[in-house]
């Protein structure tokens, strides 16, 4: 069913001695793509798991692509803003879809046209634009309609999102890294867009890379990277991973796929 959308990869459960700093617990959530329902379920699951494991300095990382394709993109951004305000040590990475969002709403009509081809229609509609108005507007008119409905706080929030986070032996990015460059020399465009050069690399990286961006049928827990995008907008499966000491574990929440 998902043969054209999900990348087939060989999964490995290789043990790793990689660690996060003592006293810290990290939760990373894969691509959400407008599924507020699944995000809320996952946040509940993580809260329960965090309490059950006892006291720790708990960090939450959203790996990017909060928006597009799913029907609740505006609500997901608003939920993320609430998390930023209310949950200490919550971090947000900028995905390639957010990058295009910012370019488009900034007035780049070519970016807006591209945005509508990669799932941006659902994002635009989620901000209260009627489907008939969307269909009948040219790109300049659509831009004005959309701008009138997007809260400035949403744009400000997305502009605050980060590109790369490092905790101990793990580096968290949206898409991946270029194998021939150290982490401190990576280009933001690669961190948000890279695919084949990263996925095809079989050797070690400077850190174990935790990423989303490329859909797989299940979590890829490999010795050199961890892939957490399980196509939530279509599959109904949102995936996350917890990290503490040398341990890492998968959390998943499933719901009926979006219509």
N, C-alpha and C positions, 0 to 999 in steps of 0.2 A: 504493500500500500504506500509506503513512504520511500520507495526505491529511488525516486527522483529528488527527494528532499533531504534524505538522511545519508550522511556519509558512512559507508561501511568501514569499520576499522577493527583491527584485532585487539581485543581487550587483554590487559595483563593485570594480575593482582600481585605483582612483584613487591616483596617487602621492602621497606625503605627505612633508613636510619635518619632521614630528614626530620628536623624538629622545628617547632616554634618556640619563642622565648619562654622560659620557665614562668609559670603563673598566668600565662595568657591562654585564651581559648578563642579560636577564629572560626567564624561561620561565613562561608561564601555561597552566594546564590547566583545561579545561572540566569540566562536571558529570560526576561519576563514577557516582553512584547505585548503589553496591553492587557494582561490577564490579572486584574486586581483580585479576583476571586481566589486564584491560586497563590498569589503573593500573601494575602491575608492568612490563608491556611498554612502556608510555609512559615510565616512569622510566628504563628501559634505553635507550630511543631518545634521550631527552634527554641522558643521560650520555655517550652516544657522540657526539652532535652537539656537546655542550659541549667535549669533548676535542678534536674535530676543528677547532674554531674557535680554539683557542689560549687563552692565559691571559686571564682577566677576572674581575671580581667578579660571580660568577654567583648570581642570585636565582631561587628557584622559588616560584610562587604557585599555590595551589589555590583556585579561584574559588567553592567551596562546593557544597552538595548532594553530599556524600560518600556519603550514605545514602539508603535507601528504593528500592523498585522492583526493584533487583537483589538477588541472593541472598547477597552477602557483605558486608553493611553493617558488621557488627561487626568483621570482618577489615580492612576499609578504614580504619575509625577507628583500629584498632591499628597499621596500617601508617603512618598519618599521625603518630601519636605517636612511632613509631620514627624517622620522618624528622625530626621536631622535635628529637629527641635527638641524631641523628647527622649531619644535613646542615645546615651553617651556612647562614644566610640563606634559610630556608624559611618561607613565610608562608601562613596559612590564613584564608580569609574565611568568615563564617557565612552559610550559605544559608537560604532559607525553610524547608527541610525540617529542618535542624538546629534552627532556632528552635522549630518545633512539637515536635520531639523533647524539647527542654529544658522546654518548658511542660508537656508530657504527663508526663514522668517526675518532674516536680516536684509532681505531684498533681492537675493540672487534668484532670478526666475529660472535659470537653467537648473539650479539646485532644487527648486520647487518642482519642476517637471520630473526630475530624477526621483525626488521624494515620493511623488504620487505613484511611481512605478515599483517602489520597494516596500509598500505597505503604509505609506504616509496618508493615503485616503482615510483609513480607519482612524488615524490620529487626528486629522482635520475634522472629521465628523464628530469625534469624541469631545471636541471643544464647542459643540452646539451648532455647527453648520448643518443646515438641512441638506439631505441628499440631492434634492432637486436644484438647490442653489449651487451645490458643488458641481453637478453635471452641466449646468448652464453657464457657468462662469469661465471666462478665459483666465489665464494664469495671473495677469495683473489684478483682475477683479477678485479672484480667489485669494490672492495674497492679502488684499485689504480686508476681506471678510474674516479671514483667519486671524490676522493681526488684531482685529477688533475684539476677538474673543479669547485670546491667550493672555492670562494674567502675567504682568511683568515679573512677578515672583517666580513663575515657572522658568522663564528665560534666565533670570538671575541664578536660579538654582542649577540649571544645566551648565551654565558657564563656570560654576564652582567645582564641577566634577573633575576628578583626577584621572591621570593616565596610567599610573603604575604605583603599586604599593608593595613593600617588602616586609615580611615578618619572618625572621630567622632564615631558614633554608628555602622559603617559598617566596615567589614573586607573583603577584596577582595583576593580570592585565585583561583587557577585553578580548582581543583576538589572538595574540601571540607575540612572538619576538623574532627578529631577524637573527638566525643562528650565528652569523659571523661578526656580530657586534656586541660589546658589553652592554649591560643593562643601562648604564648611565649615558650611553651614546645612541640609544634607540630613538627613532623618529616616531612622533605621535601618530603619523599616518600608518606606520607598520603596526603599532600597538593596537590600533582600531580596525585595521583592514586585512592584515596579512593572513594568508591561508596556506597555500601549497608548500611554500618554502619552509614554513614552520612545521606543518603537520608531517611533511615528508622527512624531517630530520630525525634520525634515530639515535644520535649521540646525546651526551649530557649537555645541559645548559648551565649557565652560571648559577642559577637557582632552579628548583622545580617550578615550572610555570603552571599556574592555575588560570584557566581561561574559559570563555564562552565562545560565541560567534559562529562556530561550526556545529551544525546539528548532528547528533548521533542518537541512535535508538536508546542507548543507555549511557550512564556516566562512564567515561574513559578514565580509569585510575591506573596510570602507567608509571614507570620508574622515573621518567624525566618530565612528565607533564600530566595535568588533570583537566579533562574537558567536561564542562558542566551544562552545556546547552543541549537539552533533550526536546527542543521544539515545543515548548509549553503552549504556544498559541494554537497549535494544531493537534498535538498529541494529548493535551490535557495533563502532561507530566512536567512539573517543575522540580528541578533537582538542585540540591545544595550539598555541601560537604563541610564537616566539622574537622578541626585540627587542634590537637593538644598534645604536647610532648612529641613522641614519635608516632602517636596514633592519629589515624584519619578515618572518618566514617561518613556514610552516605545518608542523606535524608531526602525523601521524595514525597510529594503530595500529588495525588491524581484526582481529577474531576472530569466530568464529561467534556469533550472537546467543544470549543466555541463553534457556534453555528456559522 
